[in-house]
Amino acid sequence: MKKKIYIDGMSCEHCVKRVEKTLNSIEGLKNVKVKIGLAEVETSSDINDLVFKNSIEDIGYDVTKIE
């Protein structure tokens, strides 16, 4: 399953690396691609959107939409 996570508050490569590291710590992800304002993840199992939202918001960014 692939998801797009739209993120506010990212402004540089440091932000990208921080979000990437956070997402990679979630079990069940096969692939993670992050650029400013957007993360694309591919999961091997059904992971609740709140897991992504809470993980990203815990490090100081805002998730505006997940599709």
C-alpha positions, 0 to 999 in steps of 0.5 A: 500500500502506498501513501502520500503524506503532506507536511507543513513546516519543512524548509531544508534538507535537515528537515527532510533527513529528520522526517525520513529517519522518523518514518524509517523507525516505523515497523512495516515500511518497505520504502520511504521517499521524503522531499520538502513538504511531502513524504511517500511511503510504501507499507508491507502491512496496513498501518493506521494513518495516525501512526504517521501523523503522530510520529511526524507531529512529535518532531515538530511538523504538521501533517496536513493530509494523508492520501 
